[in-house]
């Protein structure tokens, strides 16, 4: 529909279906029965300038569940709103062409604005001084660089006129993208005061909560400690979050960095989300409260709370925090926990996550707490291990986000109800460190709180990764993924549980042996362009051992599977595992291939190890 911020798509279905869309895209109807035309309308009234990308998800009913059938990638630049929608049906790619959505530049903010600028990736990476020089060349007047993201080849800008700056910057030939920061929210159920018991250690002196932590028992944490002979020694976990109080006794010895606001340590209204999350991953054993999955691991705490609203953040601050993990500002971790996210994709986070992944750091992130929405970003990116939440019975919770991006599920608990006591909530929620500010006495109270969410499930996975790597074990992200997935207790509903329920003991016991721990799946060939789901080098996914996977490949494309044990990039190297297949035509409706993976004795075998 030329001149209007809308377009129609036709859904062909024999039964009941539903369509999931991002917040800025309205589908009418969003569910139905049989064939139907759906009207898509961009909610431009709420959009800030930038590049937007999302995946529409079409699901159809199979028995009692809805099963995802098709992914409809969509990208556009606002305010131009020129969108290309490509529908991959598994048989042929149908290009519906350009939807001529009208420019809406009049709706852009003309006042003070913050923008993130990413450069086109060239053969040579720019140094900090080169990046700053180029930024000055790109920026219009009344726009200043506030932060350099050297590893990400990007920078953050403060502009007096956001509309004018956006228009000027996006036209520069060296610019790959320019976008405003995407808001991020914690994936917990909230900091309700009735769940906090700051006097716990006072009215129950010296009494440990370890035996009452059902989540530790569910993933067999104490058995994993005994089997591995460690509790995370020698491994560092990074927690990027908001509401962090590093002086809590459960976080003793942690390195803290205030990313968005230098005065972060003096703020008193930020909640306790980050403190709670860090305590689940590596809370110290104080003998007077809860304990983390890896209590002896090192902690790097990066608080990204905003100056004006320290209980929330955005993609710019998260990108800055991820940059700090790589530039030597903080101790480099082996695993990073992100219990925050957004329903909206961000090119900034896409690039930042890829850099961390390429450095060999495992990233785990919360899937989200809105069951009717897709898995949040950055959890939805293929390099990230997306975590769903389990209740105290081991079932996926009714709030945990569903989707094919889910990697694993872990205890996230159920939120306490109003009026319940601390002891009553302890049986179903997740207990961990928390701090509350006493305004009357102007002092901090450090105790323990009950909360629930995929935020709480994610650090259980991060702590388990620390147990896997403790004792000097060097594992790349693909190997961590293989260990976690192959040792998880499998569940039939992949879109609900990922590869299964986390089992820390089984993961620790799975280490060793001569078989590969996991594989990198790489797609190459003509027409390969992954603007939405692109991994590294150039379209890549992580899969565990002996697991099937699905990819869309155009005729003439190639799928390679390799262990990449040294994390250098090439998949077929002596001593590793490799297999490949060429896609020569389309099946009806899908091509199904089995790719044998063999041990590579010599690189001369690489051309031979190919499925027919």
C-alpha positions as CSV (number, residue, x, y, z in Angstrom):
1,X,0.0,0.0,0.0
2,X,2.0,3.0,-1.3
3,X,2.0,6.0,0.9
4,X,0.8,4.2,4.0
5,X,2.8,2.6,6.9
6,X,1.0,-0.7,6.3
7,X,1.1,-3.9,4.2
8,X,-0.9,-7.1,3.9
9,X,0.3,-10.7,4.0
10,X,-1.7,-13.8,3.1
11,X,-1.6,-16.8,5.4
12,X,-2.5,-20.2,3.9
13,X,-3.5,-22.7,6.6
14,X,-5.7,-25.7,6.9
15,X,-6.3,-25.2,10.7
16,X,-5.8,-22.9,13.6
17,X,-2.9,-20.5,13.5
18,X,-1.4,-17.4,15.2
19,X,1.1,-14.7,14.3
20,X,3.6,-13.2,16.8
21,X,4.8,-9.7,16.0
22,X,7.2,-7.2,17.7
23,X,5.6,-4.4,19.7
24,X,5.9,-1.8,16.9
25,X,4.0,-4.0,14.4
26,X,0.3,-4.5,14.7
27,X,-1.2,-7.6,13.1
28,X,-5.0,-7.7,12.5
29,X,-6.1,-10.4,13.0
30,X,-3.2,-12.0,14.9
31,X,-4.9,-15.4,15.0
32,X,-7.4,-17.3,13.0
33,X,-8.6,-20.5,11.3
34,X,-7.8,-21.4,7.7
35,X,-6.7,-19.0,4.9
36,X,-6.8,-15.3,5.8
37,X,-5.4,-11.9,4.8
38,X,-3.6,-10.2,7.7
39,X,-3.1,-6.4,7.8
40,X,0.3,-5.3,9.2
41,X,0.6,-1.7,10.5
42,X,3.7,-0.1,11.8
43,X,3.0,1.8,15.0
44,X,5.1,4.7,13.9
45,X,3.7,7.0,16.6
46,X,6.0,5.3,19.2
47,X,9.2,4.8,17.0
48,X,12.5,6.5,17.4
49,X,14.8,6.9,14.4
50,X,16.9,3.9,13.5
51,X,17.2,0.6,11.8
52,X,14.7,-2.0,12.9
53,X,14.7,-5.7,12.4
54,X,12.4,-8.4,13.7
55,X,11.1,-11.9,12.9
56,X,7.4,-12.5,12.5
57,X,6.6,-16.0,13.8
58,X,3.7,-18.0,12.3
59,X,2.6,-21.0,14.4
60,X,-0.1,-23.6,13.8
61,X,-1.9,-25.9,16.2
62,X,-0.6,-29.4,16.5
63,X,-2.6,-31.2,19.2
64,X,-2.6,-29.1,22.3
65,X,0.3,-27.0,21.3
66,X,1.2,-24.4,18.7
67,X,4.2,-25.3,16.7
68,X,6.3,-22.7,14.8
69,X,6.0,-23.2,11.1
70,X,7.4,-20.1,9.3
71,X,9.7,-17.2,10.1
72,X,9.1,-14.0,8.2
73,X,12.2,-11.7,8.6
74,X,11.5,-8.0,8.3
75,X,13.9,-5.1,8.3
76,X,13.4,-1.4,7.7
77,X,15.0,2.0,8.4
78,X,12.9,4.6,10.2
79,X,11.9,7.2,9.1
80,X,12.2,5.9,5.5
81,X,10.2,2.8,6.4
82,X,11.1,1.0,3.2
83,X,10.7,-2.6,4.2
84,X,11.8,-5.8,2.4
85,X,9.9,-8.9,3.6
86,X,11.2,-12.3,2.5
87,X,9.1,-15.3,3.4
88,X,11.1,-18.5,3.7
89,X,8.7,-21.4,3.3
90,X,11.2,-24.2,3.3
91,X,10.7,-24.7,-0.4
92,X,11.3,-21.5,-2.3
93,X,12.1,-18.0,-1.2
94,X,9.3,-15.7,-2.3
95,X,10.3,-12.0,-2.4
96,X,7.2,-9.9,-1.9
97,X,9.1,-6.9,-3.1
98,X,9.4,-3.5,-1.5
99,X,6.6,-2.2,0.6
100,X,6.3,1.5,-0.1
101,X,5.7,2.7,3.3
102,X,5.6,6.5,3.5
103,X,8.4,8.6,5.0
104,X,7.4,9.8,8.5
105,X,10.3,12.2,9.1
106,X,7.9,14.7,10.6
107,X,7.5,12.4,13.6
108,X,11.2,12.3,14.4
109,X,12.5,14.1,17.5
110,X,14.2,17.4,16.7
111,X,15.7,17.9,20.1
112,X,18.5,16.3,22.1
113,X,19.0,12.6,21.0
114,X,21.4,9.8,21.5
115,X,22.4,7.7,18.6
116,X,24.7,4.6,18.1
117,X,26.7,4.5,14.9
118,X,28.3,1.3,13.5
119,X,30.9,1.4,10.8
120,X,31.1,-0.9,7.8
121,X,33.4,-3.7,8.6
122,X,36.5,-3.5,6.4
123,X,39.7,-5.5,6.1
124,X,41.5,-3.5,8.7
125,X,40.0,-2.6,12.1
126,X,40.4,1.0,13.2
127,X,42.3,1.9,16.4
128,X,40.7,4.2,19.0
129,X,42.4,7.3,17.6
130,X,41.5,6.4,14.0
131,X,37.9,5.7,15.0
132,X,37.7,9.0,16.8
133,X,39.1,10.8,13.7
134,X,36.6,9.2,11.4
135,X,33.7,9.9,13.8
136,X,34.5,13.6,13.7
137,X,34.5,13.4,9.9
138,X,31.1,11.7,9.9
139,X,29.3,13.8,12.5
140,X,27.4,17.0,11.6
141,X,27.8,20.1,13.7
142,X,26.2,20.1,17.2
143,X,26.9,16.3,17.6
144,X,29.6,14.9,19.8
145,X,31.1,11.5,20.4
146,X,30.5,10.4,24.0
147,X,31.8,6.8,23.8
148,X,34.1,4.8,21.5
149,X,33.4,1.1,21.0
150,X,36.6,0.1,19.4
151,X,36.2,-3.7,19.4
152,X,32.7,-3.2,17.9
153,X,33.9,-0.6,15.4
154,X,31.2,1.8,16.6
155,X,30.6,4.9,18.6
156,X,27.9,6.6,20.6
157,X,26.8,10.2,19.8
158,X,24.9,12.9,21.6
159,X,23.2,15.2,19.1
160,X,21.4,18.5,19.7
161,X,19.1,17.8,16.8
162,X,18.4,14.1,16.5
163,X,16.5,14.2,13.2
164,X,19.2,16.2,11.4
165,X,22.0,14.1,12.9
166,X,20.3,10.9,11.9
167,X,19.8,12.0,8.3
168,X,23.4,13.3,7.9
169,X,25.1,10.2,9.5
170,X,23.2,7.5,7.7
171,X,24.2,8.8,4.3
172,X,28.0,8.5,5.0
173,X,29.5,5.7,2.9
174,X,31.5,4.3,5.9
175,X,28.3,3.9,8.1
176,X,26.7,0.5,8.3
177,X,23.9,1.5,10.6
178,X,22.7,4.3,12.9
179,X,20.1,3.7,15.5
180,X,18.8,5.0,18.9
181,X,19.4,2.9,22.0
182,X,16.8,0.2,22.5
183,X,15.3,0.1,26.0
184,X,16.1,-3.0,28.1
185,X,14.2,-4.4,31.1
186,X,15.1,-6.9,33.8
187,X,13.5,-10.3,33.3
188,X,12.5,-10.7,36.9
189,X,9.0,-10.3,38.3
190,X,9.8,-7.2,40.3
191,X,11.2,-5.9,43.6
192,X,8.1,-6.2,45.7
193,X,9.0,-5.3,49.2
194,X,7.0,-8.1,50.7
195,X,9.5,-10.6,49.3
196,X,12.5,-9.0,51.0
197,X,13.6,-10.2,54.4
198,X,16.6,-7.9,55.2
199,X,16.7,-9.0,58.8
200,X,17.0,-12.7,58.0
201,X,20.5,-13.1,59.4
202,X,19.5,-11.2,62.5
203,X,16.4,-13.1,63.5
204,X,17.8,-16.5,62.4
205,X,21.4,-16.0,63.3
206,X,24.0,-18.3,61.8
207,X,21.4,-20.5,60.0
208,X,22.1,-21.3,56.4
209,X,19.4,-21.5,53.7
210,X,21.3,-24.0,51.5
211,X,19.1,-27.0,52.5
212,X,16.0,-25.0,51.6
213,X,17.2,-24.0,48.2
214,X,15.1,-26.3,46.0
215,X,16.7,-24.9,42.9
216,X,20.1,-26.1,43.9
217,X,18.7,-29.6,44.5
218,X,16.8,-29.6,41.2
219,X,20.0,-29.2,39.1
220,X,22.0,-31.4,41.6
221,X,24.5,-28.6,42.4
222,X,26.0,-30.1,45.6
223,X,26.6,-33.4,43.8
224,X,28.3,-31.5,41.0
225,X,30.6,-29.8,43.6
226,X,31.6,-33.2,44.8
227,X,32.0,-34.8,41.4
228,X,34.1,-31.9,40.0
229,X,36.0,-31.3,43.2
230,X,35.5,-27.6,43.0
231,X,32.9,-24.8,43.3
232,X,34.0,-22.5,40.6
233,X,37.6,-21.7,41.6
234,X,39.7,-20.0,39.0
235,X,36.7,-18.9,36.8
236,X,35.2,-15.5,36.5
237,X,31.5,-14.8,35.9
238,X,30.5,-11.4,34.6
239,X,27.0,-10.2,35.6
240,X,25.7,-7.2,33.5
241,X,22.6,-5.9,35.2
242,X,20.9,-3.1,37.2
243,X,20.4,-2.7,41.0
244,X,23.8,-4.1,42.0
245,X,25.0,-3.6,45.6
246,X,28.6,-5.0,45.7
247,X,29.0,-4.4,49.4
248,X,26.5,-7.2,50.2
249,X,28.3,-10.0,52.1
250,X,27.2,-12.6,49.5
251,X,29.1,-10.7,46.8
252,X,32.4,-10.3,48.7
253,X,35.5,-9.8,46.6
254,X,33.6,-8.8,43.5
255,X,35.0,-6.3,41.0
256,X,32.4,-3.6,40.3
257,X,32.1,-1.2,37.4
258,X,29.5,1.5,37.1
259,X,29.0,1.7,33.3
260,X,26.3,4.3,32.8
261,X,26.6,6.5,35.8
262,X,29.8,7.2,37.9
263,X,27.6,8.0,40.9
264,X,25.9,4.6,40.7
265,X,27.3,3.5,44.1
266,X,25.4,6.3,45.9
267,X,22.0,5.7,44.3
268,X,19.3,4.3,46.6
269,X,16.3,3.6,44.3
270,X,17.6,1.0,41.9
271,X,16.1,-2.1,43.4
272,X,18.0,-5.3,44.0
273,X,17.7,-7.2,40.6
274,X,21.4,-7.4,39.8
275,X,22.3,-8.3,43.4
276,X,19.8,-11.1,43.4
277,X,21.0,-12.4,40.0
278,X,24.7,-12.3,41.0
279,X,23.9,-14.1,44.2
280,X,22.3,-17.0,42.3
281,X,25.4,-17.4,40.0
282,X,28.1,-17.1,42.6
283,X,26.7,-15.9,46.0
284,X,29.3,-16.6,48.7
285,X,28.7,-19.2,51.4
286,X,28.3,-17.0,54.4
287,X,26.6,-19.7,56.5
288,X,23.8,-17.2,57.1
289,X,21.8,-17.2,53.9
290,X,21.6,-18.6,50.4
291,X,24.5,-19.7,48.3
292,X,25.2,-19.5,44.6
293,X,25.8,-22.3,42.1
294,X,29.5,-21.4,41.9
295,X,30.2,-19.7,45.2
296,X,34.0,-19.8,44.8
297,X,34.0,-18.2,41.3
298,X,35.2,-14.7,40.7
299,X,32.6,-12.0,40.1
300,X,32.7,-9.0,37.8
301,X,29.7,-6.8,38.3
302,X,28.8,-4.2,35.7
303,X,25.9,-2.0,36.6
304,X,24.3,-0.5,33.5
305,X,21.4,1.4,35.3
306,X,20.7,4.8,33.7
307,X,21.3,8.0,35.5
308,X,17.7,9.1,35.3
309,X,16.2,5.6,35.9
310,X,18.8,3.3,37.5
311,X,16.4,0.3,37.5
312,X,16.4,0.2,33.7
313,X,18.9,0.4,30.9
314,X,19.3,0.3,27.1
315,X,21.3,-1.3,24.3
316,X,24.0,1.5,24.4
317,X,24.9,0.8,28.0
318,X,24.9,-3.0,27.5
319,X,27.2,-2.6,24.4
320,X,29.5,-0.4,26.5
321,X,29.6,-3.1,29.2
322,X,30.4,-5.9,26.7
323,X,33.2,-3.7,25.3
324,X,34.7,-3.4,28.8
325,X,34.9,-7.2,29.0
326,X,37.3,-7.2,26.0
327,X,39.4,-4.1,26.4
328,X,41.1,-4.9,29.7
329,X,39.2,-2.5,31.9
330,X,37.9,-5.4,34.0
331,X,39.1,-8.9,34.6
332,X,38.1,-11.0,31.5
333,X,35.4,-13.5,32.4
334,X,34.8,-17.0,30.9
335,X,31.0,-16.5,31.0
336,X,28.7,-13.5,31.0
337,X,25.2,-13.4,32.4
338,X,22.6,-11.0,31.0
339,X,19.2,-11.2,32.8
340,X,17.8,-8.3,30.8
341,X,16.4,-7.9,27.3
342,X,14.1,-6.3,24.8
343,X,11.5,-7.6,22.3
344,X,13.3,-5.4,19.7
345,X,16.4,-6.4,17.9
346,X,19.4,-4.1,17.9
347,X,22.2,-4.0,15.4
348,X,24.4,-2.6,18.1
349,X,23.8,-5.6,20.4
350,X,24.1,-7.9,17.4
351,X,27.6,-6.7,16.8
352,X,28.6,-6.6,20.5
353,X,27.5,-10.1,21.1
354,X,29.4,-11.4,18.1
355,X,32.6,-9.8,19.4
356,X,32.3,-11.4,22.8
357,X,31.5,-14.7,21.3
358,X,34.5,-14.5,18.9
359,X,36.7,-13.9,22.0
360,X,35.6,-17.3,23.4
361,X,33.4,-16.0,26.1
362,X,30.1,-17.9,26.7
363,X,27.0,-15.7,26.9
364,X,23.8,-16.7,28.6
365,X,20.7,-14.5,28.6
366,X,17.2,-14.6,29.9
367,X,14.5,-15.6,27.4
368,X,11.9,-13.2,28.9
369,X,8.8,-13.3,31.0
370,X,6.0,-12.7,28.5
371,X,4.7,-16.0,27.2
372,X,2.9,-14.3,24.3
373,X,6.0,-12.6,23.0
374,X,9.0,-14.1,21.3
375,X,12.3,-14.8,23.0
376,X,13.9,-11.4,24.0
377,X,17.1,-10.0,22.5
378,X,20.0,-10.6,23.1
379,X,18.9,-14.1,24.1
380,X,17.4,-14.7,20.7
381,X,20.7,-14.3,18.9
382,X,22.3,-17.6,17.8
383,X,25.6,-17.1,19.7
384,X,23.7,-16.7,23.0
385,X,22.4,-19.5,25.2
386,X,18.7,-18.5,25.8
387,X,17.3,-19.7,29.2
388,X,13.7,-20.6,30.0
389,X,12.3,-20.8,33.5
390,X,11.2,-23.9,35.4
391,X,8.9,-24.0,38.5
392,X,9.6,-25.9,41.7
393,X,8.0,-29.0,40.1
394,X,10.4,-28.9,37.1
395,X,7.8,-27.7,34.6
396,X,8.3,-24.7,32.4
397,X,6.5,-21.8,34.0
398,X,3.4,-20.2,32.5
399,X,5.2,-16.9,32.1
400,X,8.4,-18.1,30.4
401,X,8.8,-17.0,26.7
402,X,8.5,-19.8,24.1
403,X,10.4,-20.1,20.9
404,X,12.9,-22.1,18.8
405,X,15.7,-19.9,20.1
406,X,15.5,-21.4,23.5
407,X,18.7,-23.4,24.4
408,X,18.0,-24.7,27.9
409,X,15.7,-24.4,30.9
410,X,16.6,-23.9,34.6
411,X,14.9,-23.1,37.9
412,X,13.2,-19.7,37.7
413,X,10.5,-20.2,40.3
414,X,7.1,-18.8,40.8
415,X,6.6,-15.2,42.2
416,X,5.4,-15.0,45.8
417,X,1.8,-13.9,46.3
418,X,0.8,-10.9,48.3
419,X,0.4,-11.8,51.9
420,X,2.7,-14.8,51.9
421,X,5.4,-15.0,54.5
422,X,9.1,-15.4,53.6
423,X,9.0,-19.0,54.6
424,X,5.9,-19.8,52.5
425,X,7.4,-18.2,49.4
426,X,10.7,-20.0,49.9
427,X,9.1,-23.2,48.7
428,X,8.4,-22.0,45.2
429,X,10.4,-18.8,44.5
430,X,14.2,-18.3,44.1
431,X,16.0,-17.0,47.2
432,X,19.1,-14.9,46.8
433,X,21.0,-11.9,48.1
434,X,19.2,-8.5,48.1
435,X,19.7,-5.0,49.6
436,X,17.2,-2.4,50.7
437,X,17.9,1.2,51.6
438,X,16.6,2.3,55.0
439,X,15.8,6.0,54.4
440,X,15.0,6.7,58.0
441,X,18.4,5.6,59.2
442,X,20.2,6.3,55.9
443,X,21.8,2.9,55.8
444,X,21.7,-0.2,53.6
445,X,20.1,-3.4,54.9
446,X,21.6,-6.5,53.3
447,X,19.5,-9.7,53.4
448,X,17.8,-12.2,51.2
449,X,14.8,-11.9,48.9
450,X,12.5,-14.1,47.0
451,X,11.9,-13.4,43.3
452,X,11.1,-15.4,40.1
453,X,11.6,-15.1,36.4
454,X,13.9,-16.1,33.6
455,X,16.3,-13.6,35.2
456,X,16.7,-16.1,38.1
457,X,17.0,-19.1,35.8
458,X,19.8,-17.6,33.7
459,X,22.5,-17.3,36.5
460,X,21.9,-20.9,37.4
461,X,23.2,-21.7,33.9
462,X,26.1,-19.2,34.2
463,X,27.1,-20.8,37.5
464,X,27.1,-24.2,36.0
465,X,29.4,-23.0,33.2
466,X,31.8,-21.9,35.9
467,X,31.7,-25.4,37.4
468,X,32.5,-26.8,34.0
469,X,35.5,-24.6,33.5
470,X,36.9,-24.6,37.0
471,X,40.2,-26.3,37.6
472,X,41.9,-24.8,34.6
473,X,39.5,-26.4,32.0
474,X,39.5,-24.3,28.8
475,X,36.2,-24.6,26.9
476,X,35.1,-22.5,24.0
477,X,31.4,-21.5,23.7
478,X,30.6,-24.3,21.3
479,X,32.0,-26.9,23.7
480,X,30.1,-25.4,26.6
481,X,26.9,-25.5,24.5
482,X,27.6,-29.2,23.7
483,X,28.1,-30.2,27.3
484,X,25.1,-28.4,28.6
485,X,22.7,-29.6,25.9
486,X,23.9,-33.2,25.7
487,X,23.7,-33.5,29.5
488,X,20.3,-31.7,30.0
489,X,17.3,-33.8,30.9
490,X,15.5,-33.9,27.6
491,X,11.9,-32.7,27.1
492,X,9.7,-33.2,24.0
493,X,8.7,-29.6,23.7
494,X,11.8,-28.0,22.2
495,X,10.1,-24.5,22.0
496,X,9.3,-24.6,25.7
497,X,12.4,-26.2,27.3
498,X,15.2,-25.8,24.8
499,X,17.3,-29.0,24.8
500,X,16.0,-29.8,28.2
501,X,16.3,-29.1,31.9
502,X,19.7,-28.1,33.3
503,X,21.6,-30.8,35.1
504,X,24.8,-29.5,36.7
505,X,26.0,-32.9,37.8
506,X,25.5,-34.5,34.4
507,X,27.3,-31.6,32.7
508,X,30.3,-31.9,35.0
509,X,30.4,-35.7,34.5
510,X,30.2,-35.3,30.7
511,X,33.6,-33.6,30.5
512,X,36.4,-35.7,29.1
513,X,36.5,-38.4,26.5
514,X,37.6,-38.3,22.8
515,X,34.3,-37.3,21.2
516,X,33.6,-33.6,20.2
517,X,31.6,-31.7,22.8
518,X,29.6,-29.7,20.2
519,X,29.6,-28.4,16.6
520,X,29.6,-25.1,14.8
521,X,27.1,-25.2,11.9
522,X,28.0,-22.8,9.1
523,X,26.0,-21.8,6.0
524,X,27.7,-20.4,3.0
525,X,27.0,-20.1,-0.7
526,X,25.1,-17.9,-3.3
527,X,22.5,-15.6,-1.9
528,X,23.5,-16.2,1.7
529,X,22.8,-13.0,3.6
530,X,21.7,-13.2,7.2
531,X,20.6,-9.7,8.3
532,X,18.4,-11.0,11.1
533,X,19.9,-14.3,12.3
534,X,23.5,-13.9,11.2
535,X,26.1,-15.4,13.4
536,X,29.8,-15.2,13.0
537,X,31.7,-16.2,9.8
538,X,29.1,-15.5,8.3
539,X,25.9,-17.4,9.2
540,X,26.5,-19.7,12.1
541,X,24.7,-21.6,14.9
542,X,26.0,-23.7,17.8
543,X,24.6,-27.2,18.2
544,X,25.2,-30.0,20.7
545,X,26.4,-33.5,19.8
546,X,23.9,-35.8,18.2
547,X,21.2,-33.1,17.8
548,X,19.3,-32.3,14.6
549,X,19.1,-28.8,13.3
550,X,17.2,-26.8,10.6
551,X,18.6,-24.2,8.3
552,X,17.3,-22.4,5.2
553,X,19.7,-22.6,2.3
554,X,19.3,-21.5,-1.3
555,X,20.2,-23.9,-4.1
556,X,23.9,-24.0,-4.6
557,X,24.5,-23.3,-0.9
558,X,26.7,-25.3,1.4
559,X,26.3,-26.5,5.0
560,X,29.4,-27.2,7.0
561,X,29.6,-28.8,10.5
562,X,32.8,-28.7,12.5
563,X,34.1,-28.9,16.0
564,X,36.4,-25.8,15.7
565,X,38.1,-27.0,18.9
566,X,40.7,-24.2,18.9
567,X,38.2,-21.5,18.1
568,X,40.2,-20.1,15.2
569,X,37.5,-20.1,12.6
570,X,38.3,-22.8,9.9
571,X,36.2,-25.8,10.5
572,X,38.2,-28.6,8.8
573,X,41.6,-28.9,10.6
574,X,43.7,-31.9,11.6
575,X,42.6,-33.4,14.8
576,X,39.1,-31.9,14.7
577,X,35.8,-33.2,13.4
578,X,34.1,-32.1,10.2
579,X,31.4,-32.9,7.7
580,X,29.6,-30.9,4.9
581,X,26.9,-31.1,2.2
582,X,26.0,-29.2,-0.9
583,X,22.4,-28.1,-1.5
584,X,21.6,-28.6,-5.2
585,X,17.8,-28.3,-5.3
586,X,14.7,-27.9,-3.3
587,X,12.9,-30.8,-1.7
588,X,9.1,-31.2,-1.2
589,X,8.7,-29.3,1.1
590,X,12.1,-29.7,2.8
591,X,15.4,-31.2,2.0
592,X,16.4,-33.5,4.8
593,X,20.1,-34.4,4.9
594,X,22.2,-36.5,7.3
595,X,25.7,-35.0,7.5
596,X,28.3,-37.6,8.7
597,X,30.9,-36.0,10.9
598,X,34.3,-37.7,10.9
599,X,37.6,-37.2,12.7
600,X,40.1,-35.2,10.4
601,X,43.4,-37.0,10.2
602,X,44.6,-34.6,7.5
603,X,43.3,-31.5,5.8
604,X,43.4,-33.4,2.5
605,X,40.3,-35.2,3.7
606,X,38.3,-31.9,3.8
607,X,37.1,-32.2,0.2
608,X,36.1,-35.8,0.7
609,X,34.1,-35.4,3.9
610,X,30.9,-34.4,2.2
611,X,27.4,-36.0,2.3
612,X,25.9,-37.0,-1.0
